[in-house]
């Protein structure tokens, strides 16, 4: 496998599962799939694969970055100040700036998708790690040069905590089924969050602009076969899609792309895009920054307590609301 050395700048692109800027950092393989230059400064996006860790990464905090973990495989223990949970696939965790945090894989292989906003901090993995050209994790005992770790932490303002306390994990449960009203660290159990239905899709908000100083929004979008979103265009909102499972047709500026699990798509502001689900069901993460375009799900959709995305709703009414939304950075057609 040949390692990529750069990502496209100023344009849309598709990354297939396993592609991206891949670096080995202390036994973990981190693939950068979008950075500050790809998202207009909005956020960096990474996919991290980790083996069973002997211990957590050093407890630390960031001066200005918002940090997230959406688990896609295995088990990930996350610490946020005096709380800890073991996250399973579909579970989510978030910490705002200046909140102490850490994590470790507690399964033979754990994977998570993470964003850091604003963008730029993802360069830490480039500075601290070594280019990794393999598709799998390193063999046990693979050497790693730690000499770059300290300077990289200093460069990217990673504040290490002296004498950290790693509390025991509390089982994820009812306390983790709603994001907080204000900005604070939280854990979110899979499937929970504010849900809206629109055109046969279910949108579940796991992180909103209101919680991140209008920096970033992240939602799980899912639906059944033939559910389709019309062509959308955002004047200022940058969108990044990461497919969790299923088969999705993504049309970007008139060109069709078929995405499967692990594929990603970068959609800069001003780019026309549309989606259609080809498999029985499909799920993807939609992350956005630079505007309130993600607000279309709440503005045109219908809030629901149910976990349903049937296509038997009022398609014409949904389409009419989507075309008439005001104050949201989203143009139909």
C-alpha positions as CSV (number, residue, x, y, z in Angstrom):
1,X,0.0,0.0,0.0
2,X,1.4,3.4,-1.0
3,X,0.9,6.1,1.7
4,X,-0.8,9.4,0.7
5,X,1.3,12.5,1.3
6,X,-1.4,15.1,0.9
7,X,-5.2,15.8,0.7
8,X,-6.8,17.9,-2.0
9,X,-7.2,21.6,-1.2
10,X,-10.1,23.8,-2.2
11,X,-12.2,21.1,-3.9
12,X,-14.5,18.2,-3.1
13,X,-13.0,14.7,-2.9
14,X,-13.8,11.0,-2.0
15,X,-11.7,8.9,0.2
16,X,-12.1,5.1,0.2
17,X,-12.0,3.0,3.4
18,X,-8.4,3.0,4.6
19,X,-7.3,6.1,2.6
20,X,-6.1,9.3,4.1
21,X,-2.9,10.6,5.7
22,X,-1.9,7.7,7.8
23,X,0.5,8.0,10.8
24,X,1.6,5.6,13.6
25,X,1.4,7.4,16.9
26,X,2.4,5.4,20.0
27,X,0.9,2.2,18.7
28,X,-2.2,3.7,17.2
29,X,-2.8,4.3,13.5
30,X,-4.4,7.7,12.9
31,X,-5.7,8.5,9.4
32,X,-6.4,12.2,8.8
33,X,-9.3,12.4,6.3
34,X,-9.7,16.2,6.5
35,X,-7.8,19.1,7.9
36,X,-7.7,22.8,8.2
37,X,-7.0,23.3,4.5
38,X,-9.8,21.0,3.5
39,X,-12.6,22.4,5.7
40,X,-11.9,26.1,5.5
41,X,-10.4,26.1,8.9
42,X,-13.5,24.6,10.4
43,X,-12.2,21.2,11.8
44,X,-9.9,18.3,11.4
45,X,-11.3,14.8,11.0
46,X,-9.5,11.6,11.8
47,X,-10.2,7.9,11.9
48,X,-8.2,6.2,14.7
49,X,-7.4,2.4,15.0
50,X,-6.0,1.3,18.3
51,X,-5.0,-2.1,19.8
52,X,-5.8,-3.2,23.3
53,X,-3.9,-0.4,25.3
54,X,-1.9,-1.2,28.3
55,X,-2.9,2.2,29.7
56,X,-4.6,5.4,28.8
57,X,-3.0,8.2,26.8
58,X,-1.7,11.0,29.1
59,X,-4.4,13.0,30.7
60,X,-4.4,16.5,29.1
61,X,-6.5,19.5,27.9
62,X,-6.6,21.9,25.1
63,X,-6.8,25.7,25.2
64,X,-9.3,26.2,22.4
65,X,-10.1,22.9,20.7
66,X,-13.3,20.9,21.0
67,X,-12.6,17.2,20.9
68,X,-14.9,14.2,20.0
69,X,-15.0,10.4,19.8
70,X,-17.7,8.4,17.8
71,X,-16.9,4.7,18.2
72,X,-17.3,2.5,15.2
73,X,-15.6,-0.7,16.4
74,X,-14.5,-2.3,19.6
75,X,-14.6,-0.6,23.0
76,X,-13.1,2.8,24.0
77,X,-12.8,4.1,27.5
78,X,-13.0,7.9,27.7
79,X,-12.3,10.1,30.7
80,X,-13.7,13.7,30.9
81,X,-12.7,15.4,34.2
82,X,-14.1,13.2,37.0
83,X,-16.3,11.0,34.8
84,X,-15.5,7.9,32.6
85,X,-17.5,5.6,30.4
86,X,-16.7,2.6,28.2
87,X,-18.1,3.4,24.8
88,X,-19.4,0.8,22.4
89,X,-20.1,1.3,18.6
90,X,-22.5,4.1,18.1
91,X,-21.7,5.8,21.5
92,X,-20.2,9.3,21.5
93,X,-18.2,11.5,23.7
94,X,-17.4,15.3,23.6
95,X,-15.2,17.6,25.6
96,X,-15.0,21.4,25.2
97,X,-11.7,23.4,25.6
98,X,-9.9,23.3,28.9
99,X,-11.6,20.1,30.1
100,X,-9.1,17.4,31.1
101,X,-9.6,14.2,29.2
102,X,-8.0,10.9,28.1
103,X,-8.9,7.6,26.4
104,X,-7.7,4.1,25.8
105,X,-8.8,1.1,23.8
106,X,-10.2,-1.7,25.9
107,X,-10.7,-4.2,23.0
108,X,-8.3,-6.0,20.7
109,X,-9.1,-3.5,18.0
110,X,-11.0,-0.3,18.5
111,X,-11.8,2.3,15.9
112,X,-13.4,5.8,16.3
113,X,-14.1,8.7,14.1
114,X,-13.2,12.0,15.7
115,X,-13.2,15.7,14.9
116,X,-11.3,18.5,16.5
117,X,-12.6,22.0,16.0
118,X,-11.3,24.5,15.0
119,X,-9.1,22.8,12.5
120,X,-5.3,22.7,12.7
121,X,-4.7,20.5,15.7
122,X,-4.9,17.3,13.5
123,X,-1.3,18.3,12.4
124,X,-0.2,16.9,15.8
125,X,-0.4,13.4,14.4
126,X,1.8,14.4,11.5
127,X,4.4,16.0,13.8
128,X,4.4,13.3,16.5
129,X,4.0,10.2,14.4
130,X,5.7,8.3,11.6
131,X,4.2,7.7,8.2
132,X,2.4,4.4,8.2
133,X,1.9,2.5,4.9
134,X,0.2,-0.6,6.2
135,X,-3.5,-1.3,6.3
136,X,-3.4,-3.0,9.8
137,X,-2.1,-2.2,13.2
138,X,1.6,-2.7,14.0
139,X,2.9,-5.9,15.5
140,X,3.2,-6.0,19.2
141,X,6.5,-4.5,20.2
142,X,6.9,-2.5,17.1
143,X,9.4,0.3,18.0
144,X,8.2,3.9,18.1
145,X,10.3,7.1,18.3
146,X,8.9,9.1,21.2
147,X,11.5,11.9,20.7
148,X,9.0,13.9,18.6
149,X,6.1,13.6,21.2
150,X,7.2,16.3,23.6
151,X,8.0,19.0,21.0
152,X,4.7,18.2,19.2
153,X,2.7,18.5,22.4
154,X,4.3,21.9,23.1
155,X,3.8,23.1,19.5
156,X,0.1,22.2,19.5
157,X,-0.5,23.5,23.1
158,X,-1.4,20.1,24.6
159,X,-1.4,20.7,28.3
160,X,-0.4,17.5,30.2
161,X,-1.9,17.0,33.6
162,X,0.4,16.4,36.5
163,X,-0.6,13.6,39.0
164,X,-3.8,12.6,37.0
165,X,-6.6,10.6,38.5
166,X,-8.2,8.0,36.2
167,X,-11.6,7.2,37.8
168,X,-13.4,3.9,37.3
169,X,-15.9,3.8,34.4
170,X,-19.6,4.2,35.2
171,X,-21.8,2.1,32.9
172,X,-23.3,4.2,30.1
173,X,-27.1,4.6,30.7
174,X,-30.0,6.9,31.2
175,X,-27.8,9.8,32.3
176,X,-26.2,9.7,28.9
177,X,-29.3,9.9,26.7
178,X,-29.5,13.7,26.2
179,X,-26.8,16.3,25.4
180,X,-26.6,19.0,28.0
181,X,-28.3,22.4,27.6
182,X,-25.0,24.3,28.0
183,X,-21.4,23.8,27.0
184,X,-19.9,20.9,29.0
185,X,-18.4,17.5,28.5
186,X,-20.8,14.7,28.0
187,X,-21.3,11.1,26.8
188,X,-24.1,10.0,24.6
189,X,-25.5,6.5,24.2
190,X,-25.9,5.1,20.7
191,X,-29.2,6.2,19.1
192,X,-29.9,9.0,21.5
193,X,-30.0,12.8,20.8
194,X,-32.6,15.0,19.3
195,X,-34.2,13.2,16.3
196,X,-36.0,14.7,13.2
197,X,-37.5,12.8,10.3
198,X,-37.3,14.3,6.8
199,X,-37.9,12.7,3.4
200,X,-37.5,9.1,4.7
201,X,-34.4,10.0,6.8
202,X,-33.8,10.1,10.5
203,X,-31.4,12.8,11.7
204,X,-30.0,12.4,15.2
205,X,-28.0,15.3,16.5
206,X,-25.0,14.2,18.6
207,X,-23.2,17.6,18.7
208,X,-24.7,21.0,17.7
209,X,-23.4,24.5,16.9
210,X,-25.1,25.7,20.1
211,X,-22.7,23.5,22.2
212,X,-19.5,24.4,20.3
213,X,-19.6,28.3,20.0
214,X,-21.1,27.8,16.5
215,X,-18.0,26.0,15.4
216,X,-19.2,22.5,14.4
217,X,-22.3,20.3,14.1
218,X,-22.4,16.5,13.9
219,X,-25.4,14.2,13.1
220,X,-26.1,10.6,12.4
221,X,-28.2,10.4,9.2
222,X,-29.9,7.1,8.3
223,X,-32.7,5.8,6.2
224,X,-34.0,2.9,4.1
225,X,-33.7,1.9,0.5
226,X,-34.5,4.7,-2.0
227,X,-34.6,7.5,0.6
228,X,-33.1,10.5,-1.2
229,X,-32.2,14.1,-0.5
230,X,-32.6,16.6,-3.3
231,X,-29.6,18.6,-4.6
232,X,-28.5,21.0,-1.9
233,X,-26.0,23.8,-1.9
234,X,-24.6,25.8,1.1
235,X,-23.2,29.2,0.6
236,X,-20.9,29.1,3.7
237,X,-21.4,25.7,5.3
238,X,-18.7,23.0,4.8
239,X,-19.9,19.4,5.0
240,X,-18.0,16.2,5.5
241,X,-19.7,12.7,5.3
242,X,-18.4,9.5,6.7
243,X,-20.3,6.3,5.9
244,X,-20.9,4.0,8.8
245,X,-22.7,1.2,7.0
246,X,-24.8,0.5,3.9
247,X,-24.5,1.7,0.3
248,X,-25.0,5.3,-0.6
249,X,-25.0,7.2,-3.9
250,X,-23.5,10.6,-3.5
251,X,-23.8,13.0,-6.4
252,X,-21.3,16.0,-6.3
253,X,-21.7,18.7,-8.9
254,X,-23.5,16.2,-11.2
255,X,-21.0,13.3,-10.8
256,X,-22.2,10.1,-9.0
257,X,-20.1,8.3,-6.5
258,X,-21.0,5.0,-4.7
259,X,-19.9,5.0,-1.0
260,X,-19.7,2.0,1.2
261,X,-18.8,1.6,4.9
262,X,-15.6,3.5,5.8
263,X,-15.7,5.8,2.8
264,X,-15.7,9.6,3.3
265,X,-16.6,12.7,1.2
266,X,-15.4,16.3,1.6
267,X,-18.0,18.8,0.3
268,X,-16.8,22.4,0.4
269,X,-19.2,25.3,0.6
270,X,-20.8,26.2,-2.7
271,X,-20.8,22.6,-3.9
272,X,-24.0,21.0,-5.1
273,X,-24.6,17.5,-3.6
274,X,-27.4,15.0,-3.3
275,X,-27.8,11.5,-1.7
276,X,-29.7,8.3,-2.4
277,X,-29.7,5.1,-0.3
278,X,-29.2,2.0,-2.4
279,X,-29.0,-0.7,0.3
280,X,-31.7,-1.9,2.6
281,X,-30.5,0.7,5.1
282,X,-27.6,3.1,5.4
283,X,-26.1,5.3,8.1
284,X,-23.5,8.1,7.9
285,X,-22.0,10.9,10.0
286,X,-22.6,14.4,8.7
287,X,-20.2,17.0,10.1
288,X,-20.5,20.6,9.2
289,X,-18.9,24.0,10.0
290,X,-18.8,27.5,8.7
291,X,-22.6,28.1,8.7
292,X,-25.9,26.8,9.9
293,X,-26.6,24.5,7.0
294,X,-27.1,21.5,9.2
295,X,-30.1,23.3,10.7
296,X,-32.2,22.2,7.7
297,X,-32.9,18.9,9.5
298,X,-34.7,20.8,12.3
299,X,-36.1,23.6,10.2
300,X,-37.7,21.3,7.5
301,X,-38.0,18.0,9.4
302,X,-40.4,16.9,12.1
303,X,-39.1,16.2,15.6
304,X,-39.8,12.7,16.7
305,X,-39.3,10.5,19.9
306,X,-39.5,7.4,17.7
307,X,-36.6,5.6,16.0
308,X,-38.2,5.4,12.6
309,X,-37.4,6.5,9.0
310,X,-40.2,5.1,7.0
311,X,-40.8,6.4,3.5
312,X,-44.6,6.6,4.0
313,X,-44.6,10.2,5.2
314,X,-45.8,13.2,3.4
315,X,-43.0,13.5,0.8
316,X,-44.6,16.6,-0.9
317,X,-45.0,18.4,2.4
318,X,-41.4,17.6,3.4
319,X,-40.1,18.8,0.0
320,X,-42.1,22.0,0.3
321,X,-40.8,22.8,3.7
322,X,-37.2,22.1,2.6
323,X,-37.6,24.5,-0.3
324,X,-39.1,27.2,1.8
325,X,-36.8,27.3,4.9
326,X,-35.7,30.7,5.9
327,X,-32.6,31.8,7.7
328,X,-30.8,28.5,7.1
329,X,-27.8,28.2,4.8
330,X,-29.3,25.7,2.4
331,X,-30.5,26.1,-1.2
332,X,-32.5,23.3,-2.9
333,X,-31.8,22.6,-6.5
